[in-house]
Amino acid sequence: MENTIRKCGWQQQKEDFYRFLQDKRLSDRRLSDYRWIFNRLEKFMHGCNEAAYCTETGEAFKREMSRTLGVHSLRVIASVIQKLDGYITEGRYVLHASKKKPVLSSHYQGHLDEYIEHCRLCGLRESTITRNAEYSRKTLLLFWERDIKELPNLTPKDVHSAFMESKSKTNFQSSLRSFFKYLYKSGKCKVDFSLSVPSIRKPQILPSTYTKEELERLLSSIDRTTVVGKRDYVIMLLAQKLGMRSGDIAKLKYSDIDHRTKTIRFIQEKTLAPHQTELLPEIEEALQAHAKAAKRDCDGGYVFIRVVPPYEVITRAVVSNVVRKAFKTAGISVDGKKHGPHSLRMSLASGLVSENTPYMVVSKILGHEDPGNTRHYVKLDIEMLRVCALEVPQLSGRVAEILGSFEGGRG
């Protein structure tokens, strides 16, 4: 598609891009911004005797406009040119500019590509492969910057130095051990450097949970009179009442919802296991209100889409932002506690455990494959732990004498 777009003249490029923007359902006001800028761009290209647009033309046009236009106009131009460049080069609508990643040497890139293919053959999830590949790429770049051009020249000290520079040492530990084991088993390294990756102990942190009163305040804080509010309210209900993960909420489809049986069925993003949960009356009502207010569809039949163009399915980040915004609006203290979608899932689990709900039932509600995972939440059930507490035995003998002497000293 890229070559086809580049071969076209400007008029054809402009017409194709306009149709693309209309498919994205941009407002008339936004389209008028594009027309205003394209008229200026067309005059600029005519003055430069350029028959077709390319990214270099866009850069030159922005420099020319910076001489006469104000800051606000230049920002609009930069945004439009960014999206035009994305369409011309990649055939897609670029929402935000992304930083160009440093290029890996062809030698190291070959090792990385083979490792990625190896991971796929082993049946690893795509998200795991992406994470492992990204940390491995960063490490190889670091080796190259330190003039380590060949893997046989690598030393345990180099591996340790890369570990110390990593911002996320937990991810570094798991990803690089996998990568170095592959290099060793495939014969690309004579030494198994996975043994040189330092081990770290992840502290056992208690789950962040919130009271029933705080959870109700979260729901009450959402303005359900707006389109955005109706959408956010459903998101909060799914996270709070059903304990759905952010990825599963973002990718929920209308076809996953069965109003006849009052159930929601979907494949969990994290475990790839099927999960079925109850469609509660309040959630069904909120879903219907959201569907009526949205009035827009996107390919795939997703429940939640962006409220501004382009009307595409939302991401996990949007779900997290919705929950965090609700905490801020409700004025709930989050000092030292997590306050994202997972905290609502934790609150649901801990609340069920405190009500003496059997672990197997809680595990089924949360979609856990291992019922033992639910025992993590019993740590917060203080009242149940009080029942299990043993009485302190009456002291006697030498211990009683020693403690008695201390008490006598205080008197």
Secondary structure, 3 states (H helix, E strand, C coil): CHHHHHHCCHHHHHHHHHHHHHHCCCCHHHHHHHHHHHHHHHHHHHHCCCCCCCHHHHHHHHHHHCCCCCHHHHHHHHHHHHHHHHHHHHCCCCCCCCCCCCCCCHHHHHHHHHHHHHHHHCCCCHHHHHHHHHHHHHHHHHHHHCCCCCHHHCCHHHHHHHHHHCCCHHHHHHHHHHHHHHHHHCCCCCCCHHHHCCCCCCCCCCCCCCCHHHHHHHHHCCCCCCHHHHHHHHHHHHHHHCCCCHHHHHCCEHHHEECCCCEEEEECCCCCCEEEEECCHHHHHHHHHHHHHHCCCCCCCECCECCCCCCCECCHHHHHHHHHHHHHHHCCCCCCCCCCHHHHHHHHHHHHHHCCCCHHHHHHHHCCCCHHHHHHHHHHCHHHHHHHCCCCCCCCHHHHHHHHHHHHHHC
